[in-house]
Amino acid sequence: MFSRSHFRCSLLLCAAAALSAQTVPPQSVVEAARQYTTAHQTELTENFARFLAIPNVAADPAGLKRNADLLVDLLKARGVESRLLTIPDAPAVVYGQITTPGAQHTIVFYAHYDGQPVTPSEWEIPPFSPTVRSVNGEPRIFARSAGDDKAAIFAQLTALDALRAAKIPLRANIRFVWEGEEEAGSPHLEQILNANRDLVHGDVWLVCDGPVDQSGKQTVVFGARGDAHLEITVYGPHHGLHSGHYGNWTPNPAMMLAQLLAGMKDETGHVLIPHFYDGIASLSPLEREALARAPVNDSMLMNSFWLGHTEGSGKHLLELINQPSLNINGFASGQIGAHAANVIPPTATADLDLRLVVGIDWREQQERVVNYIRSRGYFIVDTEPTQEILTSHAMVAKVARDQASYNAVRTPMDLPIAQEVIHAVESARGTAVLLPTMGGSVPLGAMERAAETRTITVPIANYDDNQHAPNENLRLQNLWDGVETMAALLTMQ
Amino acid sequence: MFSRSHFRCSLLLCAAAALSAQTVPPQSVVEAARQYTTAHQTELTENFARFLAIPNVAADPAGLKRNADLLVDLLKARGVESRLLTIPDAPAVVYGQITTPGAQHTIVFYAHYDGQPVTPSEWEIPPFSPTVRSVNGEPRIFARSAGDDKAAIFAQLTALDALRAAKIPLRANIRFVWEGEEEAGSPHLEQILNANRDLVHGDVWLVCDGPVDQSGKQTVVFGARGDAHLEITVYGPHHGLHSGHYGNWTPNPAMMLAQLLAGMKDETGHVLIPHFYDGIASLSPLEREALARAPVNDSMLMNSFWLGHTEGSGKHLLELINQPSLNINGFASGQIGAHAANVIPPTATADLDLRLVVGIDWREQQERVVNYIRSRGYFIVDTEPTQEILTSHAMVAKVARDQASYNAVRTPMDLPIAQEVIHAVESARGTAVLLPTMGGSVPLGAMERAAETRTITVPIANYDDNQHAPNENLRLQNLWDGVETMAALLTMQ
């Protein structure tokens, strides 16, 4: 656990800070944050490592609970009113509130403390043994959720400490909503928020998640793609068959699934599923302008990712992010390498990830994919097919439609609150990259409905943080910069 | 280990049997075998289970050695001259010989004691915990290699015991050659045989491997398909990337591989790789006639395997086995199910199994596939590609060509030795199914070259033995029938 001596100190400062409500120039806020992180770098890195060391995957509810309990303690140690918002059988939301006397506005800081599933054998450093290593001469900390999304939570806590250490007062009411189920698609977030509408309502939700632009510049994003998943299983023989005795007579499910998936995209990456692009809401002139001003990092990224080509017929990454996508997250059939056997495998399964943009509903997009599978001759089931079903249809596909899916959301950039957030961020980090949509997904719609608010995303992680992949990491400078950004946002009026 | 009391008894009988060289009617041989297995069924089942309990996968050389040592002991206990034929870094061949005074011919019994790799989590019964269970009212024993191919070895040993118990003499010289590397493609068999040419030469090699016809009738097969393997890996990003931030711009290797593989076959299963069917040697009239007489089990098999369609545009399984095939043994990219993460995986890998018929060379068939991959725009490498290679070619495929591959072989059915083997088998089991080619592969060519012989395959396992797959099993009646078949072959002149 974290050292408590520091938190006791913060607690004393808290009361002092709350008393003084004068306006502090933005530059002083940023300066205070920088002085604080510079002075406490070693201690902060150690504390962040302790937070990262607590496993936070969906398969480990006890680990998620430990994270949530720690966060309540950390908020309380800072004098923030804090508790868990719970419903049965779901990770709790960690809630915190600071009521600022005389405040006109309420700003809600959203982040999530859960991480993507891990396959430890694929990691060079075990995912919950945080380790600092130098990458390109700069220190990074490696662990699951280092970038996505514990960094944001830790930056917010640290920004609070920095402001209090410098006796800089808050001006708005502040709420913290830290979710524990984002990587599972936030299936219970809306329900939890609905049960606590008074607590979570705010003038704006600042969604602190995702990476900054690949150029390294601080980024403000006004929307996120929605996300829907499907898992498709196709069937060969009832059990693995000898590939010599039965091959080229018994259908091979890996080949069937390859043929099915291959038909979903052309070789430029354009999705061929009928109606896949129907309904896309067009960008406003302000959004198109922001996109045109955003850095084009494609060549740098191709080199960084060792890519020899890209999809999209020459369109830039940022343009393509404003389109829906279809991605294979995993494909498994039989065994490869040392475990490969001469069999016709009984099944082949692929997990598909569909990213959505405003104007496309997740249920409809799933349905378009299912209709396509059906059009390729498959009989569709949603549970394990019986012998009768398998023998009475030429081809059978089981399709599991993940219900923890959600739509895309976009906040207009010309709203006053949008302009205020841009101003605060730019006061801390200079001219920011403004993007209509982030490529990743956050359940912004659920937040907006339940909290009757607008969402604006302010990420802090480096783009190359191996988010969702083995060897996830955070460039520590992004954490220090993030504390400055969070300090500026915490002191908004 | 096996009970030794029984073997001591056999040893005494051996000397007696060798002294008496009178001709025994075939019916008496079969009768003797049946009486023996009926009287000793429990003990034989237990002894077979002890043999199956010894792990025999390539990844466990110590386990393979334990199998080989046991077999030498078992042969010696029966008075058979026996030893291991070894070369460095390869599983030994177990060799045994019985010199029969006055014999004109030498008959070599080939089988293999190694098994296909296992993934224990996929097995209902652990692969090396042999267990008897009833299937359709008949007992079967479940374990890796129950059918493929320890059953054949155990049937030969038991047939020796039965003949000796009944004091029935052998008439030919007998050799046993039991390999330990067949499931790895027999990469060292020819080398070992070449180093021991005098020992392994015979008038015929009886290859006791594979399943009998699906009708359950005893089968004699005059050839086997060759087998060649390729492992193909294609590349996406250097490391897993967030599918939201980079999806539909970063190429997805699972989709690339799906598209590559999908183009290799049409939807009827016909292989589209140029020249794939070039060079096939046509069947002789006798072979075509045998094929026409063979049972057509396709409907029964479709039902048994829960299949809703088959490949091959309506051709029967036995016809298709006389064609080369292309089968995906495994396909892996990213993760599925509970481990699925929202990533673009860095690689996708498929293991391909190419079955060959007479007239097609394994190196050429591998090359045809590689040429096809190249024609689809891939730069081909055979080691892990560097950043420079990946970024300077649009698409890169690593292709590992398994060198433990071999060609198909077919022995003409009208040779005198072929007719003698048919006669012996039919004396034991009635009219046999005669097939020009088995679907599975055995390195018959290596045997024929090194032993200067012809090969004829006499399988004994049930077709539905889950050979090469989880839950491999042997119908025990096939073992008892197999003992009769082996007794008849052991007493050939």
Contacts between the chains, C-beta under 8 A, distances in Angstrom:
chain1	res1	chain2	res2	distance
A	59	B	338	6.5
A	116	B	341	4.7
A	116	B	342	7.0
A	117	B	335	7.6
A	117	B	338	6.8
A	117	B	339	5.4
A	117	B	340	7.4
A	117	B	341	5.6
A	119	B	335	6.3
A	119	B	339	5.8
A	210	B	245	7.3
A	211	B	242	7.9
A	211	B	245	6.6
A	225	B	244	5.9
A	227	B	244	6.9
A	227	B	342	7.5
A	229	B	340	8.0
A	231	B	336	6.9
A	231	B	337	7.3
A	231	B	340	7.6
A	235	B	306	7.5
A	236	B	307	7.8
A	237	B	305	4.1
A	237	B	306	6.8
A	237	B	307	6.4
A	238	B	304	7.8
A	238	B	305	5.4
A	238	B	306	3.9
A	239	B	305	7.8
A	239	B	466	5.9
A	239	B	469	5.8
A	239	B	470	7.3
A	239	B	471	6.9
A	240	B	466	7.0
A	240	B	468	6.7
A	240	B	469	3.0
A	240	B	470	6.4
A	241	B	305	6.6
A	241	B	468	7.9
A	241	B	469	6.7
A	242	B	211	7.9
A	242	B	439	7.3
A	242	B	440	5.9
A	242	B	467	4.7
A	242	B	468	4.8
A	242	B	469	7.5
A	243	B	325	7.6
A	243	B	327	4.2
A	243	B	329	6.3
A	243	B	353	4.9
A	243	B	355	7.3
A	243	B	468	7.3
A	244	B	224	8.0
A	244	B	225	5.9
A	244	B	227	6.9
A	244	B	325	8.0
A	244	B	353	7.9
A	244	B	355	5.5
A	244	B	438	7.4
A	244	B	439	4.5
A	244	B	440	3.5
A	244	B	441	5.3
A	245	B	210	7.3
A	245	B	211	6.6
A	245	B	321	7.6
A	245	B	438	7.2
A	245	B	439	3.8
A	245	B	440	5.2
A	245	B	463	7.4
A	245	B	467	7.5
A	246	B	301	8.0
A	246	B	305	7.8
A	246	B	317	7.2
A	246	B	439	6.7
A	247	B	325	4.4
A	247	B	326	7.9
A	247	B	327	4.1
A	247	B	353	7.0
A	247	B	355	6.0
A	247	B	439	7.0
A	248	B	269	5.6
A	248	B	271	8.0
A	248	B	311	5.7
A	248	B	312	6.3
A	248	B	320	5.1
A	248	B	323	6.4
A	248	B	325	3.7
A	248	B	326	7.3
A	248	B	327	7.2
A	248	B	355	7.6
A	249	B	269	7.8
A	249	B	298	7.8
A	249	B	310	5.3
A	249	B	311	5.8
A	249	B	312	5.6
A	249	B	315	8.0
A	249	B	317	4.4
A	249	B	320	4.8
A	249	B	321	7.8
A	250	B	305	6.4
A	250	B	307	6.5
A	250	B	310	6.7
A	250	B	311	7.3
A	251	B	269	7.3
A	251	B	307	6.8
A	251	B	309	6.2
A	251	B	310	6.7
A	251	B	311	5.8
A	252	B	327	5.7
A	252	B	328	5.4
A	254	B	261	7.6
A	254	B	328	3.9
A	254	B	330	7.3
A	254	B	331	4.4
A	254	B	350	7.2
A	255	B	261	6.3
A	255	B	262	7.5
A	255	B	264	7.9
A	255	B	265	6.0
A	255	B	328	5.4
A	257	B	258	7.3
A	257	B	331	7.9
A	258	B	257	7.3
A	258	B	258	4.1
A	258	B	259	7.7
A	258	B	261	4.3
A	258	B	262	4.7
A	258	B	328	7.5
A	258	B	331	7.1
A	259	B	258	7.7
A	259	B	262	4.3
A	259	B	265	7.7
A	259	B	267	6.7
A	261	B	254	7.6
A	261	B	255	6.3
A	261	B	258	4.2
A	261	B	259	8.0
A	261	B	262	7.7
A	262	B	255	7.5
A	262	B	258	4.7
A	262	B	259	4.2
A	262	B	261	7.7
A	262	B	262	3.6
A	262	B	263	7.5
A	263	B	262	7.5
A	264	B	255	7.9
A	265	B	255	6.0
A	265	B	259	7.7
A	267	B	259	6.7
A	269	B	248	5.6
A	269	B	249	7.8
A	269	B	251	7.4
A	298	B	249	7.8
A	301	B	246	7.9
A	302	B	391	6.8
A	303	B	391	6.2
A	304	B	238	7.8
A	305	B	237	4.1
A	305	B	238	5.4
A	305	B	239	7.8
A	305	B	241	6.6
A	305	B	246	7.8
A	305	B	250	6.4
A	306	B	235	7.5
A	306	B	237	6.8
A	306	B	238	4.0
A	306	B	387	4.9
A	306	B	390	4.4
A	306	B	391	5.8
A	307	B	236	7.8
A	307	B	237	6.4
A	307	B	250	6.5
A	307	B	251	6.8
A	307	B	390	7.2
A	307	B	391	6.8
A	308	B	390	5.6
A	308	B	391	5.7
A	308	B	392	6.8
A	308	B	393	4.9
A	308	B	394	4.8
A	308	B	395	6.3
A	308	B	396	6.5
A	309	B	251	6.2
A	309	B	394	4.1
A	309	B	395	6.6
A	310	B	249	5.3
A	310	B	250	6.7
A	310	B	251	6.8
A	311	B	248	5.7
A	311	B	249	5.8
A	311	B	250	7.3
A	311	B	251	5.8
A	312	B	248	6.3
A	312	B	249	5.6
A	315	B	249	7.9
A	317	B	246	7.2
A	317	B	249	4.4
A	320	B	248	5.1
A	320	B	249	4.9
A	321	B	245	7.6
A	321	B	249	7.8
A	323	B	248	6.4
A	325	B	243	7.6
A	325	B	244	8.0
A	325	B	247	4.4
A	325	B	248	3.7
A	326	B	247	7.9
A	326	B	248	7.3
A	327	B	243	4.2
A	327	B	247	4.1
A	327	B	248	7.1
A	327	B	252	5.7
A	327	B	342	7.9
A	327	B	344	6.1
A	328	B	252	5.4
A	328	B	254	3.9
A	328	B	255	5.4
A	328	B	258	7.4
A	328	B	333	6.9
A	328	B	334	7.1
A	328	B	345	7.7
A	329	B	243	6.3
A	329	B	334	5.3
A	329	B	335	7.3
A	329	B	336	7.7
A	329	B	340	5.0
A	329	B	341	6.5
A	329	B	342	6.1
A	329	B	343	6.1
A	329	B	345	7.5
A	330	B	254	7.3
A	330	B	333	6.4
A	330	B	334	3.5
A	330	B	335	4.5
A	330	B	336	4.1
A	330	B	339	7.6
A	330	B	340	5.0
A	330	B	345	7.0
A	331	B	254	4.5
A	331	B	257	7.9
A	331	B	258	7.1
A	331	B	331	5.6
A	331	B	332	7.0
A	331	B	333	4.6
A	331	B	334	6.8
A	331	B	336	7.3
A	331	B	348	6.7
A	332	B	331	7.0
A	332	B	332	5.8
A	332	B	333	7.9
A	332	B	335	7.7
A	332	B	336	4.8
A	333	B	328	6.9
A	333	B	330	6.3
A	333	B	331	4.6
A	333	B	332	7.9
A	334	B	328	7.1
A	334	B	329	5.2
A	334	B	330	3.5
A	334	B	331	6.8
A	334	B	351	7.5
A	335	B	117	7.5
A	335	B	119	6.3
A	335	B	329	7.3
A	335	B	330	4.5
A	335	B	332	7.7
A	335	B	351	7.7
A	336	B	231	6.9
A	336	B	329	7.7
A	336	B	330	4.1
A	336	B	331	7.3
A	336	B	332	4.7
A	336	B	349	4.9
A	336	B	350	7.0
A	336	B	351	4.9
A	337	B	231	7.3
A	337	B	349	7.3
A	337	B	351	7.4
A	338	B	59	6.4
A	338	B	117	6.8
A	339	B	117	5.3
A	339	B	119	5.8
A	339	B	330	7.6
A	340	B	117	7.4
A	340	B	229	8.0
A	340	B	231	7.6
A	340	B	329	4.9
A	340	B	330	5.0
A	340	B	351	4.2
A	341	B	116	4.6
A	341	B	117	5.6
A	341	B	329	6.5
A	341	B	468	5.0
A	341	B	469	7.2
A	342	B	116	6.9
A	342	B	227	7.5
A	342	B	327	7.9
A	342	B	329	6.1
A	342	B	353	5.4
A	342	B	468	5.1
A	343	B	329	6.1
A	343	B	468	4.9
A	343	B	469	5.2
A	344	B	327	6.1
A	345	B	328	7.7
A	345	B	329	7.5
A	345	B	330	6.9
A	348	B	331	6.7
A	349	B	336	4.9
A	349	B	337	7.3
A	350	B	254	7.2
A	350	B	336	7.0
A	351	B	334	7.5
A	351	B	335	7.7
A	351	B	336	4.9
A	351	B	337	7.4
A	351	B	340	4.2
A	353	B	243	4.8
A	353	B	244	7.8
A	353	B	247	7.0
A	353	B	342	5.4
A	355	B	243	7.3
A	355	B	244	5.4
A	355	B	247	6.0
A	355	B	248	7.6
A	387	B	306	4.9
A	390	B	306	4.4
A	390	B	307	7.2
A	390	B	308	5.5
A	391	B	302	6.8
A	391	B	303	6.2
A	391	B	306	5.9
A	391	B	307	6.8
A	391	B	308	5.6
A	392	B	308	6.9
A	393	B	308	4.9
A	394	B	308	4.8
A	394	B	309	4.1
A	395	B	308	6.3
A	395	B	309	6.6
A	396	B	308	6.5
A	438	B	244	7.4
A	438	B	245	7.2
A	439	B	242	7.3
A	439	B	244	4.5
A	439	B	245	3.8
A	439	B	246	6.7
A	439	B	247	7.0
A	440	B	242	5.9
A	440	B	244	3.5
A	440	B	245	5.2
A	441	B	244	5.3
A	463	B	245	7.3
A	466	B	239	5.9
A	466	B	240	7.0
A	467	B	242	4.8
A	467	B	245	7.5
A	468	B	240	6.7
A	468	B	241	7.9
A	468	B	242	4.8
A	468	B	243	7.3
A	468	B	341	5.0
A	468	B	342	5.1
A	468	B	343	4.9
A	469	B	239	5.7
A	469	B	240	3.0
A	469	B	241	6.7
A	469	B	242	7.5
A	469	B	341	7.2
A	469	B	343	5.2
A	470	B	239	7.2
A	470	B	240	6.5
A	471	B	239	6.9
